[in-house]
């Protein structure tokens, strides 16, 4: 079929999408995430592995000092949904503060204005 990319089947595994593989290998560097960029080079792969080992060690050292409640709270807060809720709450707080400031300005302006006859 014309206009479709070709899928090939490996003898030892599932079908692979050679077009998607080519696109991933040839993505412009400015559009790659830091991890994707690092994975394009052998040294980057090694650095990424070292970073992951370091984070793993830090977690193993830090985790025993946390209570089960702290671990649960962190798990909930830093989940995708928790981060979204936190961001929305911050936006709401900014809107509330702006509304309060404008209401206070209106009150002070109405108090400073001379009474109407």
BAGU-941969 format. One line per field, with one value per residue (C-alpha): residue number from 1; residue in one letter; z, x, y. Coordinates in steps of 0.25 Angstrom, whole numbers, plus 5000, padded with zeros to 4 digits. Layout:
<rs>
resi: NUM, ...;
resn: A, ...;
zz: Z, ...;
xx: X, ...;
yy: Y, ...;
</rs>
This chain:
<rs>
resi: 1, 2, 3, 4, 5, 6, 7, 8, 9, 10, 11, 12, 13, 14, 15, 16, 17, 18, 19, 20, 21, 22, 23, 24, 25, 26, 27, 28, 29, 30, 31, 32, 33, 34, 35, 36, 37, 38, 39, 40, 41, 42, 43, 44, 45, 46, 47, 48, 49, 50, 51, 52, 53, 54, 55, 56, 57, 58, 59, 60, 61, 62, 63, 64, 65, 66, 67, 68, 69, 70, 71, 72, 73, 74, 75, 76, 77, 78, 79, 80, 81, 82, 83, 84, 85, 86, 87, 88, 89, 90, 91, 92, 93, 94, 95, 96, 97, 98, 99, 100, 101, 102, 103, 104, 105, 106, 107, 108, 109, 110, 111, 112, 113, 114, 115, 116, 117;
resn: X, X, X, X, X, X, X, X, X, X, X, X, X, X, X, X, X, X, X, X, X, X, X, X, X, X, X, X, X, X, X, X, X, X, X, X, X, X, X, X, X, X, X, X, X, X, X, X, X, X, X, X, X, X, X, X, X, X, X, X, X, X, X, X, X, X, X, X, X, X, X, X, X, X, X, X, X, X, X, X, X, X, X, X, X, X, X, X, X, X, X, X, X, X, X, X, X, X, X, X, X, X, X, X, X, X, X, X, X, X, X, X, X, X, X, X, X;
zz: 5000, 4996, 5007, 5018, 5025, 5025, 5037, 5037, 5045, 5052, 5051, 5066, 5071, 5069, 5057, 5058, 5052, 5044, 5041, 5055, 5059, 5048, 5053, 5067, 5063, 5054, 5063, 5063, 5076, 5080, 5081, 5089, 5104, 5112, 5114, 5099, 5096, 5106, 5100, 5086, 5091, 5098, 5108, 5110, 5113, 5123, 5130, 5131, 5137, 5147, 5150, 5152, 5162, 5170, 5171, 5175, 5186, 5191, 5192, 5199, 5209, 5211, 5211, 5224, 5232, 5226, 5233, 5226, 5226, 5219, 5209, 5206, 5205, 5196, 5187, 5186, 5184, 5174, 5165, 5152, 5158, 5171, 5163, 5154, 5166, 5173, 5161, 5160, 5175, 5173, 5161, 5170, 5181, 5171, 5166, 5180, 5184, 5172, 5175, 5189, 5185, 5175, 5185, 5195, 5185, 5182, 5196, 5199, 5186, 5191, 5205, 5199, 5189, 5195, 5198, 5187, 5190;
xx: 5000, 5005, 5007, 5008, 5021, 5026, 5026, 5036, 5035, 5048, 5050, 5052, 5042, 5030, 5028, 5036, 5033, 5046, 5040, 5038, 5052, 5058, 5050, 5055, 5069, 5068, 5060, 5066, 5074, 5066, 5054, 5060, 5058, 5071, 5069, 5067, 5079, 5088, 5084, 5089, 5103, 5111, 5116, 5102, 5097, 5108, 5105, 5090, 5093, 5102, 5092, 5081, 5091, 5093, 5078, 5076, 5087, 5081, 5067, 5072, 5079, 5067, 5056, 5058, 5057, 5043, 5031, 5020, 5011, 5022, 5024, 5009, 5008, 5020, 5014, 5001, 5007, 5017, 5008, 5003, 4990, 4995, 5005, 4993, 4984, 4995, 4998, 4983, 4982, 4994, 4986, 4974, 4982, 4988, 4974, 4968, 4980, 4977, 4962, 4965, 4975, 4965, 4953, 4962, 4966, 4951, 4948, 4959, 4955, 4941, 4945, 4954, 4943, 4935, 4921, 4911, 4900;
yy: 5000, 5014, 5024, 5014, 5011, 4997, 4988, 4976, 4964, 4959, 4944, 4944, 4954, 4963, 4973, 4985, 4999, 5003, 5016, 5020, 5014, 5023, 5035, 5033, 5032, 5044, 5054, 5068, 5070, 5082, 5074, 5062, 5061, 5061, 5046, 5043, 5052, 5045, 5031, 5035, 5034, 5023, 5033, 5038, 5024, 5022, 5035, 5032, 5019, 5026, 5036, 5025, 5017, 5030, 5033, 5018, 5019, 5032, 5027, 5014, 5023, 5033, 5024, 5017, 5030, 5033, 5029, 5021, 5034, 5043, 5032, 5031, 5047, 5048, 5037, 5044, 5058, 5054, 5046, 5051, 5055, 5060, 5070, 5074, 5077, 5085, 5093, 5096, 5100, 5110, 5116, 5118, 5124, 5134, 5138, 5139, 5148, 5157, 5157, 5162, 5172, 5178, 5178, 5185, 5195, 5198, 5199, 5209, 5217, 5217, 5222, 5233, 5238, 5250, 5247, 5250, 5261;
</rs>
